[in-house]
Amino acid sequence: MSLFDKLGGFAAVSKVVGEFYDELEQNPVTAPYFVGMNME
């Protein structure tokens, strides 16, 4: 079984990545790097 599968596959990994992107967009230090970017 791969690490990807052990972590829960596509659904779990995409959820974690989405939450990470949300945090980046909300953080005042990192947010300016993502202005105008489509994070979808």
FENURTA-V388101 format. One record per residue. PSI is psi in radians with two decimals (NA if undefined). Layout:
psi: [PSI	PSI]
This chain:
psi: [2.36	2.85	-0.69	-0.81	-0.70	-0.52	-0.09	0.09	-2.87	-0.80	-0.83	-0.77	-0.72	-0.58	-0.79	-0.77	-0.74	-0.74	-0.64	-0.78	-0.71	-0.75	-0.72	-0.72	-0.48	-0.35	2.18	-0.38	-0.74	-0.39	-0.71	-0.43	-0.29	0.14	2.25	0.00	2.47	1.91	0.16	NA]
